[in-house]
Amino acid sequence: MANTVSVLSYANTFGDWVVNSNLLTNEINAIGYGNWHKPTGTLYLDNSTLALYVGTGGIQAYGNTQFLGTANATSINSNLSVGGQLYLSNTNNTIYSSGTISTTSLQVGSILITGPLTANQIASVAAANISGSIVSSQIQSVAAANITGLITSSQIQSVANTQITGSISAASASLANSLAGGSTYALPYQSSVGTTAYLSSGTANSVLITSGVSAPPAWSNVLNLSSLTLSTPLSVSSGGTGVSTLTTSYGVLAAGTTATGAIQNIGTGTSGQILTSNGPGVLPSFAAPSSMTLLGTITPTAVNSISLGSLTLTSYKSLYIVVNNIGYSGVIQAIFISSSNVQSGGGFYPNSTSPVYGTLWLDLGTGVVGGNVFASSIAGGGNSNVGGLTNVTTSTTTIYFRVGATNNFLAAGTITIYGVK
């Protein structure tokens, strides 16, 4: 019997084909060696023992290749090579491989690999257990992984909560979320080649210092610097001087014009000089120390006035006058001190005709006289009135001591005068 099967595009006719509703229901012992075209319908292999075996030519599909059964699997004895992206879209994305995985881009939830993983780009790998090495031009994210091999990548963006027994080689690593070990706020450092240790956080305000090439870094509260170069002088308010250099060697330092102003430098002066205040708002300066020079002693013998002449006072600032046992006859009168023999000006006024004692200072710049003179015959000394303004200056050549009445006389004792520079 000769029949033509409408569902097969085949030129020959076989006597052992049986047609039932245009479906092929009997075993085919042989089909020709040409191409088999099936433009419509589905090819089913329903029996659990059936399998589709393909030689070295491979399976080519222009759409998706789907394995829908609960026991479906793809068994690959050699390498898996994907030119594009490999997607595992179900919720439990998992790849198990005992060989090598090589792909352009990898994005997977869970991966177990005993061999190496090679990909141009690894977008995301989570819950990975990789015994081999990872080689990728870019690794975007690896999380909660256990990797015992070497990770090599030009760029690693994120590795979080991952235990790496091997080493990482990367041209740049933009983010490392976590490092194993160490206490809170501890600093990692290399204790030896390939070994990371941690330095505890230290105490507040400590600074990190090196302990040399053979010891780990340490925290210290003391900073020892052999030299320090600053671009600008450290201000006084920050503990500096406010100046880069001091203008005078061996000069004395003084505070600035304000509480935080730059430190000022005072010249050294000459040998034997002392530092003398020049008043508020002015730097002190070195000057010769004040000294007293005996100018002379006057001994009155019943005279109305006594004097000390031939004086040159231009180099002195003041006069120191010692009154010793000066007495006079007559009523109590003032004793005036003047550059001329007159009864006026400042001086001292004894409160008794008994001899008086004391010391006086006379400022040659202002003419003011002051001091303390007392009478020896009065219990407790009996202070006399002392003071006033004299006309004695640095240009005075003769100093007069005159009683206030012409009928009174200076009778005893001495008056000694010193010049004070």
C-alpha positions as CSV (number, residue, x, y, z in Angstrom):
1,M,0.0,0.0,0.0
2,A,1.4,3.3,-1.0
3,N,0.5,6.4,1.2
4,T,1.7,10.0,1.4
5,V,2.2,11.4,5.0
6,S,1.1,15.0,5.0
7,V,2.8,16.0,8.2
8,L,6.3,15.0,7.0
9,S,8.2,16.7,4.3
10,Y,9.9,13.6,2.9
11,A,10.0,12.5,-0.7
12,N,9.9,8.7,-0.3
13,T,7.0,6.5,0.6
14,F,7.2,3.6,3.0
15,G,4.8,0.7,3.2
16,D,5.1,0.4,7.0
17,W,3.9,3.9,7.9
18,V,0.5,3.9,9.6
19,V,-1.5,7.2,9.5
20,N,-4.1,8.0,12.2
21,S,-5.5,11.5,12.2
22,N,-2.4,12.7,10.6
23,L,-0.2,11.7,13.6
24,L,2.7,9.4,13.6
25,T,2.0,6.7,16.1
26,N,4.2,3.8,15.3
27,E,8.0,3.3,15.7
28,I,10.2,4.6,12.9
29,N,13.0,2.3,12.1
30,A,14.8,4.8,9.9
31,I,14.5,8.3,8.6
32,G,16.7,9.6,5.8
33,Y,19.9,11.4,6.4
34,G,18.7,14.8,5.2
35,N,17.2,17.7,7.3
36,W,14.0,17.2,9.2
37,H,11.7,20.2,9.1
38,K,8.8,20.5,11.4
39,P,7.1,23.9,10.8
40,T,4.4,23.5,13.5
41,G,3.4,21.5,16.5
42,T,5.5,20.2,19.4
43,L,7.9,17.3,19.7
44,Y,7.2,15.4,22.9
45,L,9.4,12.9,24.7
46,D,6.9,11.8,27.4
47,N,8.4,8.7,28.8
48,S,10.7,9.2,31.8
49,T,13.3,6.9,30.2
50,L,13.4,8.9,26.9
51,A,16.3,11.3,26.3
52,L,17.5,13.5,23.5
53,Y,21.1,12.8,22.5
54,V,23.0,15.2,20.3
55,G,26.4,14.7,18.8
56,T,29.2,17.2,18.4
57,G,26.9,19.5,16.3
58,G,25.1,20.8,19.4
59,I,21.6,22.1,20.0
60,Q,20.7,25.3,18.3
61,A,17.6,27.3,19.3
62,Y,16.6,30.7,18.1
63,G,14.2,31.1,21.1
64,N,14.4,29.8,24.7
65,T,15.4,26.3,25.6
66,Q,13.1,25.4,28.6
67,F,13.2,22.4,31.0
68,L,9.9,22.6,32.8
69,G,9.7,19.3,34.8
70,T,10.6,19.0,38.4
71,A,13.5,16.8,37.7
72,N,14.8,18.6,34.6
73,A,18.5,19.3,34.5
74,T,21.2,20.1,32.1
75,S,24.3,18.0,32.5
76,I,27.5,19.4,31.1
77,N,30.6,17.2,31.2
78,S,32.8,19.8,29.6
79,N,33.1,23.6,30.1
80,L,30.0,25.9,29.9
81,S,30.7,28.8,27.6
82,V,28.3,31.7,27.2
83,G,29.0,34.5,24.8
84,G,26.3,36.8,26.3
85,Q,24.8,36.9,29.7
86,L,23.8,33.9,31.8
87,Y,20.6,34.5,33.8
88,L,19.1,32.2,36.4
89,S,15.7,33.9,36.9
90,N,14.0,31.8,39.6
91,T,14.2,32.8,43.3
92,N,16.8,30.2,44.2
93,N,19.4,31.0,41.6
94,T,22.2,28.5,42.1
95,I,25.1,27.3,40.0
96,Y,27.0,24.1,40.9
97,S,30.1,23.3,38.9
98,S,33.1,21.0,39.4
99,G,34.9,22.5,36.4
100,T,35.4,26.0,35.0
101,I,32.8,28.7,34.4
102,S,33.6,31.2,31.7
103,T,31.2,33.9,30.8
104,T,31.0,37.5,29.7
105,S,28.7,38.6,32.6
106,L,27.6,36.8,35.7
107,Q,24.7,37.6,38.0
108,V,23.7,34.8,40.4
109,G,22.3,34.4,43.9
110,S,24.2,31.3,45.1
111,I,27.2,29.6,43.5
112,L,29.2,26.5,44.5
113,I,32.4,26.1,42.4
114,T,35.3,23.8,43.0
115,G,37.2,25.1,39.9
116,P,38.0,28.6,38.7
117,L,35.5,31.3,37.9
118,T,36.3,33.5,34.9
119,A,34.1,36.4,33.7
120,N,34.6,39.7,32.0
121,Q,32.2,41.3,34.5
122,I,30.7,39.9,37.7
123,A,27.6,42.0,38.5
124,S,26.5,40.3,41.7
125,V,27.4,37.1,43.5
126,A,25.8,36.3,46.9
127,A,26.2,33.3,49.2
128,A,29.1,32.0,47.1
129,N,31.4,29.1,48.0
130,I,34.3,29.1,45.6
131,S,37.3,26.9,46.1
132,G,39.1,28.0,42.9
133,S,40.2,31.5,41.8
134,I,38.0,34.4,40.5
135,V,39.3,36.3,37.5
136,S,37.3,39.2,36.2
137,S,38.0,42.6,34.7
138,Q,35.3,44.1,37.0
139,I,33.6,42.8,40.1
140,Q,30.7,44.9,41.2
141,S,29.4,43.0,44.2
142,V,30.4,40.0,46.2
143,A,28.4,39.4,49.5
144,A,28.4,36.6,52.2
145,A,30.9,34.6,50.2
146,N,33.6,32.0,51.2
147,I,36.5,32.1,48.7
148,T,39.7,30.1,49.2
149,G,41.4,31.1,46.0
150,L,42.9,34.2,44.5
151,I,40.7,37.1,43.4
152,T,42.1,39.1,40.4
153,S,40.2,42.1,39.0
154,S,41.0,45.5,37.5
155,Q,38.3,47.0,39.7
156,I,36.5,45.7,42.8
157,Q,33.5,47.9,43.8
158,S,32.1,46.0,46.8
159,V,33.0,43.0,48.9
160,A,30.8,42.5,52.0
161,N,30.8,39.9,54.8
162,T,33.2,37.7,52.8
163,Q,35.8,35.3,54.1
164,I,38.8,35.2,51.7
165,T,41.5,32.7,52.5
166,G,43.5,33.6,49.4
167,S,44.6,37.1,48.3
168,I,43.0,40.0,46.4
169,S,44.7,41.7,43.5
170,A,43.0,44.8,42.1
171,A,44.0,48.0,40.4
172,S,41.3,49.9,42.4
173,A,38.9,48.9,45.1
174,S,36.2,51.5,45.7
175,L,34.5,50.0,48.8
176,A,35.2,47.3,51.4
177,N,32.3,47.0,53.7
178,S,33.8,44.7,56.3
179,L,37.1,43.1,57.4
180,A,37.1,40.0,59.5
181,G,38.5,40.3,63.1
182,G,39.4,43.3,65.1
183,S,37.5,45.2,67.8
184,T,35.3,48.3,67.4
185,Y,37.3,51.3,65.9
186,A,40.5,49.3,65.7
187,L,42.9,50.1,62.8
188,P,44.2,47.3,60.5
189,Y,47.9,47.0,59.7
190,Q,50.2,44.4,58.2
191,S,52.0,42.5,61.0
192,S,53.9,40.5,58.3
193,V,53.7,39.8,54.6
194,G,50.1,38.6,53.8
195,T,49.0,38.9,57.5
196,T,46.7,41.6,58.8
197,A,46.6,42.6,62.5
198,Y,44.6,45.3,64.4
199,L,45.7,48.2,66.6
200,S,43.1,49.0,69.3
201,S,41.4,52.4,69.3
202,G,43.7,53.9,72.0
203,T,42.8,56.8,74.4
204,A,41.4,60.2,73.5
205,N,43.8,62.7,72.0
206,S,46.5,60.2,71.3
207,V,48.5,60.3,68.1
208,L,49.6,57.4,65.9
209,I,53.3,57.1,65.7
210,T,55.7,54.6,64.0
211,S,57.8,52.3,66.2
212,G,60.3,51.7,63.4
213,V,60.6,49.1,60.6
214,S,60.5,46.1,62.9
215,A,57.7,47.0,65.3
216,P,53.9,47.7,64.9
217,P,52.6,51.2,65.0
218,A,51.4,52.5,68.4
219,W,49.4,55.3,70.0
220,S,51.2,57.9,72.1
221,N,50.3,61.0,74.1
222,V,53.7,62.5,73.5
223,L,54.8,63.7,70.1
224,N,58.6,64.0,69.6
225,L,59.6,65.9,66.5
226,S,63.2,66.7,65.6
227,S,62.1,69.3,63.1
228,L,58.9,70.8,61.8
229,T,58.5,73.2,58.9
230,L,55.3,75.3,58.6
231,S,54.2,77.3,55.6
232,T,53.2,80.2,57.9
233,P,54.2,81.0,61.5
234,L,52.1,79.4,64.2
235,S,50.0,82.0,65.9
236,V,50.2,82.8,69.6
237,S,46.6,81.7,70.1
238,S,47.6,78.3,68.8
239,G,50.7,78.0,71.0
240,G,53.2,79.6,68.6
241,T,55.2,82.8,68.4
242,G,53.5,84.4,65.4
243,V,56.9,85.1,63.7
244,S,59.1,83.0,61.5
245,T,62.4,84.4,62.8
246,L,63.7,86.4,65.8
247,T,65.6,89.5,64.6
248,T,68.3,89.6,67.3
249,S,70.5,86.8,68.5
250,Y,70.4,86.4,72.3
251,G,67.6,89.0,72.4
252,V,65.0,89.0,75.1
253,L,61.4,88.0,74.1
254,A,58.4,90.2,75.1
255,A,54.7,89.7,74.6
256,G,53.0,91.3,71.5
257,T,51.1,94.5,71.4
258,T,47.9,92.5,72.2
259,A,47.3,89.3,74.2
260,T,47.5,87.2,71.0
261,G,49.9,89.4,69.1
262,A,53.2,88.2,67.7
263,I,56.1,87.9,70.1
264,Q,58.5,90.9,70.0
265,N,62.3,90.9,70.3
266,I,64.3,93.2,72.5
267,G,67.9,94.0,71.7
268,T,70.7,92.7,73.9
269,G,72.1,96.1,75.2
270,T,75.6,96.4,76.3
271,S,77.5,94.7,79.1
272,G,76.4,95.7,82.6
273,Q,73.1,97.2,81.5
274,I,69.8,96.1,83.1
275,L,66.4,95.7,81.6
276,T,64.3,98.7,82.5
277,S,60.6,99.3,82.2
278,N,59.5,102.2,80.0
279,G,55.9,102.2,81.1
280,P,52.8,100.6,79.7
281,G,52.5,100.3,75.9
282,V,56.2,100.5,75.4
283,L,58.8,97.8,75.1
284,P,61.3,97.7,78.0
285,S,64.9,98.4,77.1
286,F,68.4,97.9,78.5
287,A,70.0,100.8,80.4
288,A,72.8,101.4,82.8
289,P,71.7,100.5,86.4
290,S,70.7,103.3,88.7
291,S,73.6,104.3,90.9
292,M,74.2,106.9,93.6
293,T,77.1,109.2,93.6
294,L,78.1,111.3,96.6
295,L,77.9,115.0,95.5
296,G,78.8,116.5,98.9
297,T,78.0,117.1,102.6
298,I,77.0,120.4,104.2
299,T,77.7,121.2,107.9
300,P,75.8,124.3,109.1
301,T,77.3,126.5,111.8
302,A,74.8,129.2,112.9
303,V,74.0,130.4,109.5
304,N,70.7,131.4,107.8
305,S,71.3,129.2,104.8
306,I,73.7,126.6,103.5
307,S,74.5,125.5,100.0
308,L,76.3,123.0,97.9
309,G,77.7,124.4,94.7
310,S,79.8,123.5,91.6
311,L,77.3,120.7,90.7
312,T,76.8,119.0,87.3
313,L,73.4,117.3,87.5
314,T,72.8,116.6,83.8
315,S,73.5,112.9,84.1
316,Y,71.3,112.3,87.1
317,K,67.6,111.6,87.4
318,S,67.1,112.5,91.1
319,L,68.8,113.5,94.3
320,Y,68.8,111.5,97.5
321,I,69.2,113.8,100.5
322,V,70.0,112.6,104.0
323,V,69.1,114.9,106.9
324,N,71.1,114.1,110.0
325,N,70.6,115.9,113.3
326,I,69.8,119.2,111.8
327,G,68.9,121.8,114.5
328,Y,68.4,125.5,114.5
329,S,67.8,128.4,116.9
330,G,64.7,130.4,117.0
331,V,61.1,129.5,116.4
332,I,60.0,126.6,114.3
333,Q,60.4,127.5,110.6
334,A,60.3,125.7,107.3
335,I,63.6,124.8,105.6
336,F,63.3,125.5,101.8
337,I,65.2,123.7,99.1
338,S,65.9,125.8,96.0
339,S,68.3,126.6,93.2
340,S,68.6,130.1,94.6
341,N,68.8,131.6,98.1
342,V,65.1,132.3,98.5
343,Q,62.4,131.6,101.1
344,S,60.0,129.7,98.9
345,G,59.4,126.3,97.3
346,G,59.2,122.8,98.6
347,G,61.2,121.5,101.6
348,F,60.5,120.2,105.0
349,Y,58.9,121.7,108.1
350,P,60.1,120.4,111.4
351,N,57.5,120.1,114.2
352,S,60.1,120.9,116.8
353,T,63.2,123.0,117.3
354,S,64.9,119.7,118.4
355,P,67.3,118.2,115.8
356,V,65.5,116.4,112.9
357,Y,66.4,113.3,111.0
358,G,65.2,111.7,107.7
359,T,65.6,111.2,104.0
360,L,64.3,113.1,101.0
361,W,64.0,112.3,97.3
362,L,64.0,115.2,94.8
363,D,63.0,114.4,91.2
364,L,65.2,116.5,88.8
365,G,62.7,116.0,86.0
366,T,59.7,117.5,87.9
367,G,61.2,119.3,90.9
368,V,59.0,117.4,93.3
369,V,60.5,116.7,96.7
370,G,59.2,114.1,99.2
371,G,60.3,111.9,102.0
372,N,60.2,111.5,105.8
373,V,61.8,113.7,108.4
374,F,61.1,113.5,112.2
375,A,62.1,115.2,115.4
376,S,64.2,113.1,117.8
377,S,62.7,114.7,121.0
378,I,59.2,113.7,120.3
379,A,58.0,110.3,121.4
380,G,57.6,108.0,118.4
381,G,59.6,110.3,116.2
382,G,57.0,112.9,115.4
383,N,56.8,113.1,111.6
384,S,57.4,116.5,110.0
385,N,55.6,117.9,107.0
386,V,57.7,117.2,103.9
387,G,56.9,117.9,100.2
388,G,56.3,120.6,97.7
389,L,57.7,121.7,94.4
390,T,61.2,123.0,94.0
391,N,62.9,124.8,91.1
392,V,65.9,122.4,91.2
393,T,66.5,120.6,87.8
394,T,69.3,118.9,85.9
395,S,70.6,122.4,84.9
396,T,71.0,123.5,88.6
397,T,74.6,124.1,89.7
398,T,74.0,125.1,93.3
399,I,71.4,123.8,95.9
400,Y,70.3,126.0,98.8
401,F,68.8,125.0,102.2
402,R,67.3,128.1,103.8
403,V,65.3,128.7,107.0
404,G,62.0,130.6,106.7
405,A,63.1,133.6,108.8
406,T,66.2,135.7,108.7
407,N,66.6,135.7,112.5
408,N,66.7,131.9,112.6
409,F,69.9,129.9,112.1
410,L,70.8,126.3,111.2
411,A,73.0,125.3,114.1
412,A,74.2,121.7,113.8
413,G,74.2,118.4,112.1
414,T,74.9,117.5,108.4
415,I,73.0,117.4,105.1
416,T,74.5,114.9,102.6
417,I,73.4,114.9,98.9
418,Y,73.7,112.0,96.5
419,G,73.1,112.0,92.7
420,V,71.0,109.1,91.4
421,K,71.3,108.1,87.7
